[in-house]
Amino acid sequence: MQSFLKKLEAAIQWRLKEAYLPPHRHKHREWTHHDLQFFAKGADLLSTAFTEGRSILPKNYFNKKEFRSAYLLYFVLQNFVKVYKCLEQLVPGPQSLVHSPLKILDLGSGPGTAALACSVFFKDRPLEVFAFEQNEGSRKDALALWQKLAPSHHRLSFVRCPTPPKGTVDICIAANFLSEVPFNQQIDFCTSTLKHSNTFIIIEPALRITTRQLMKLRDILIEKKKGVVLAPCLHQKNCPMLAAGPRDWCHFYIHWKCPQIIRQVDQIVGNKHDYLKMAYMIFGATRSQEYTPGSLWRTVSSPLISKGKRELILCGDCGFLKKIDRLNKDKSPHNFVFDQIRRGDIVEWPDKSRVEKEDKIKIIRKF
Ligand SMILES: C[S@@+](CC[C@H](N)C(=O)[O-])C[C@H]1O[C@@H](n2cnc3c(N)ncnc32)[C@H](O)[C@@H]1O
């Protein structure tokens, strides 16, 4: 994936120059710092809108070239990595996907971020992606990037409705799209999507309000038996974090090698992207058998380090949250794995709240 990120970065720079830079700024063929500054203002505005509330954005903000170009510059690389991470989380794994070519539906595709991530993730398999996108400029961006980057055995076409042209798709992806649909329409939207998708991946920015809405939506879809959640949850009970109070939200971090172009924008706008934050849910029509219930827990906090101890919050296949800790004095070669557990990792642990000197804790799957 890392080598593809470099190609994507170069293709984005090419697209920005070709389609968005006014002709009088076309002096240099290569990408310059002046080009970067030209687009960075829009990136700053979009970034504020995505973190503080989209109400400051005009409706159909992608109608403005300023925002489409800023999105290409600053968000596509980040969202590409988030989609790729979710594909790695597929439960059961990609071998269970049966269509040939594999069929993917990319909802609110924008410049085709999720489509490209699928093209890289499934690089050895024939692939057909249907993209649903209202904005013509974004559709053109998606096509331009796709033609430059995707192999010839992968195909991209656009659909007018948020459904595949016929039959079902293996995976439907709504990356940073659902929060653009009013909450009262999201249940119907997801219900209909689940009817024609074997797996449905939703990715949202890791903001407290947006993520808690996603957690709520999850509970409703499960309660109404519209589908089952495959990840990050290990159970089908109501979300215990949502029930615990208004403070927390279930989100995850991706550690990555931040591309240069993003670092450069960060320097101009005063942001940092050493790691990416996201909230996600993967739904399926039926429950996966990959994990047999019993003592499995998803780590849903970063390590909480205080004087004398290290703590983690876990969400179990039993449907409960639990805080476990290990006193510094009990650190031992038996339980050293406790120091390696990060947010998102799945661990095996009996129903105990303290890791003691002789205890073994096992990481079943790194996030
Ligand atoms: C934040 S962008 C996400 C783009 C891409 N999925 C990504 O993650 O990088 C949301 C996209 O959804 C599209 N969109 C919003 N409402 C839509 C609708 N009702 N029908 C089709 N596309 C829509 C917007 O035009 C925009 O391209």
The ligand as an SDF file (V2000), in Angstrom:
LIG
                    3D

 27 29  0  0  0  0  0  0  0  0999 V2000
  -17.1000   13.9160    2.1140 C   0  0  0  0  0  0  0  0  0  0  0  0
  -17.2820   13.3610    0.4760 S   0  0  0  0  0  0  0  0  0  0  0  0
  -16.6390   11.7070    0.5950 C   0  0  0  0  0  0  0  0  0  0  0  0
  -15.9410   11.2860   -0.6460 C   0  0  0  0  0  0  0  0  0  0  0  0
  -15.2810    9.9030   -0.5720 C   0  0  0  0  0  0  0  0  0  0  0  0
  -16.2360    8.8660   -0.2820 N   0  0  0  0  0  0  0  0  0  0  0  0
  -14.1760    9.8920    0.4530 C   0  0  0  0  0  0  0  0  0  0  0  0
  -14.3530    9.3120    1.5450 O   0  0  0  0  0  0  0  0  0  0  0  0
  -13.1050   10.4600    0.1970 O   0  0  0  0  0  0  0  0  0  0  0  0
  -19.0330   13.0540    0.3800 C   0  0  0  0  0  0  0  0  0  0  0  0
  -19.4840   12.8220   -1.0640 C   0  0  0  0  0  0  0  0  0  0  0  0
  -20.8560   12.4340   -1.0530 O   0  0  0  0  0  0  0  0  0  0  0  0
  -21.5050   13.0490   -2.1570 C   0  0  0  0  0  0  0  0  0  0  0  0
  -22.9460   13.1140   -1.8640 N   0  0  0  0  0  0  0  0  0  0  0  0
  -23.5540   13.7230   -0.8160 C   0  0  0  0  0  0  0  0  0  0  0  0
  -24.9060   13.5720   -0.8860 N   0  0  0  0  0  0  0  0  0  0  0  0
  -25.1370   12.8220   -2.0050 C   0  0  0  0  0  0  0  0  0  0  0  0
  -26.3180   12.3180   -2.6220 C   0  0  0  0  0  0  0  0  0  0  0  0
  -27.5230   12.5500   -2.0880 N   0  0  0  0  0  0  0  0  0  0  0  0
  -26.1950   11.6010   -3.7420 N   0  0  0  0  0  0  0  0  0  0  0  0
  -24.9750   11.3440   -4.2860 C   0  0  0  0  0  0  0  0  0  0  0  0
  -23.8050   11.7930   -3.7540 N   0  0  0  0  0  0  0  0  0  0  0  0
  -23.8900   12.5240   -2.6280 C   0  0  0  0  0  0  0  0  0  0  0  0
  -20.8620   14.4310   -2.2230 C   0  0  0  0  0  0  0  0  0  0  0  0
  -21.0410   15.0420   -3.4860 O   0  0  0  0  0  0  0  0  0  0  0  0
  -19.4130   14.0810   -1.9330 C   0  0  0  0  0  0  0  0  0  0  0  0
  -18.7220   13.7650   -3.0900 O   0  0  0  0  0  0  0  0  0  0  0  0
  1  2  1  0
  2  3  1  0
  2 10  1  0
  3  4  1  0
  4  5  1  0
  5  6  1  0
  5  7  1  0
  7  8  2  0
  7  9  1  0
 10 11  1  0
 11 12  1  0
 11 26  1  0
 12 13  1  0
 13 14  1  0
 13 24  1  0
 14 15  1  0
 14 23  1  0
 15 16  2  0
 16 17  1  0
 17 18  1  0
 17 23  2  0
 18 19  1  0
 18 20  2  0
 20 21  1  0
 21 22  2  0
 22 23  1  0
 24 25  1  0
 24 26  1  0
 26 27  1  0
M  CHG  2   2   1   9  -1
M  END
$$$$
